[in-house]
Amino acid sequence: MDDTARINRVIATVRDMNRCWTQSWDEQAFGRYIHPDAVAISPITPGRLEGRESYVAGWRGFVEAANIHEWNETDHRVRFFCRGTCAVVTYFFMIRFTMSGQEIAMRGRDMFTLVKQGGRWLVVADQFSPEPGPV
């Protein structure tokens, strides 16, 4: 079975969601991609963000504090589970932004878990981290 169309839909969902915060903050549109019970773990936020409201507030805090100059995603990989109702997406990213007058460039990796509900893919879990430097 060829999963190309399904894979492309999942990747498009993640890319569309990321545009809501990297190109200009669209809180209402961003929130539509997030499951009500979503959870996120970030390297700069203690604990975890639990629930859509907390998840959206975490990203709002970042975009209000940062001026994003560049965002790129590469090397997306998608794996399906639970008879195709759950997808895990990983990719690498590069972001360049200014915060508190300091320009920051970061390379990292992101891992999303999405569930399909009502014919749409929703983010239910997210964990991202900077790409480790040379050892």
N, C-alpha and C positions, 0 to 999 in steps of 0.2 A: 504494500500500500504506500502510495506516494504522499508524504506529509508536507510537501512544499507549501501548499496554499495555507494550511493550518499554521505552519511555522512562520510564514510571512505575516499572518494576521497577528500572532502573538508579538512578534518583533515590532510591527507597526503600532500596536497598542502601547508598548513601552516607549518607543520613540515619540509618539504623540503626547503621552503623559509628560515626558521629559521636556518637550517644547513648552509646556504650560508653565514651567518654572525657569527654564534657561533662556528663553527668548523674551518673554515678558510675563509677569506674574498674573495668571488667570486662576484665581482661587476656586471659583465655581467649577470651571472645566477640570482643573487638577483633581478636585474632590470626587468627580464622577468616575475616576479611574481607580479609586481606593475603596476596598471592601470595608464595611462598617466595623469589622473586628480585626482590621489589619494591625500588624506589629512591625516595627522597624528597629534596627540596631545600627547605630552610627558611631564612628570612632571619636566624635567630639561631643556626644550627648551621653551623660551618665544613664545607666539603666537602659530602658527601652521606651519607645513611643508606642502606646497601646490605644487602638481605636482610631477611626478616621479623623476625628477632631484633633487628637494629639498629633497624629501623623502630618496632617495638613499644617497645623500650627508650627511644627518643627521646620518644615520647608519654608513657610512664610517668614519665620525668623531669619533663616539664612538669606533669602532673597531681599529682605528689607535691609539687611546689614551689608550685603555684597552687591557689587556692580559686575555682572558676568559679562566678560568680553568674548569668551570662546568656549564651546562645548562640542566634543566629538565622541561618538560611540563607535567601537569597532569589534569585530570578531564575535558576533552574537552566536550563542549556542542555545538551542531549545531542546528540552527533554519532556516528554509527556508521561503522566502517571494517572492512576485512578480512572482507567478506561478513557483517557483523553480529556478528562474534566479538570485536570491540574497540570500546570506547566511550570517548569523551572527554567529561568532564562539567566544566562551569565554573559557578561561582555566586559570589555575594557573601556575605560573612558579617560579623557583628558579634559580638564577644565582650567580656565585661566580667568581670574577675577581679582577685583580690588576690594579690600576690606580694611577699614580704619586707615586708609591712605597707603596701604601696603599692597603691592601686586603679588599675587600668589598663583603659581602654576602647580597643578597636581595631576599625577597619573594614578589611576586606581582601577578597581574592579568592583563590579556590582553583581549581586545575585538576587533575583526576584522570584517569588513564588506567586503564580496567578491561578485563580479558580474561574471556571466558566459558569456564570449564572445568568439566567434570562437572556441567553444568546450573546453575552458580552464577557470579555476577559477583565477581571478585577484583580488588582494587586492585593494580596493578603499578607505577604511578608517581603521584607527588603533588608538586605545587609550589604553595606559597602565598606570598603577600606582602601587606604592608599596602597599603591603597588610598592611592595618592599624594595628597598634599594639593594645594591650588591652586598653580598655577605663577605 
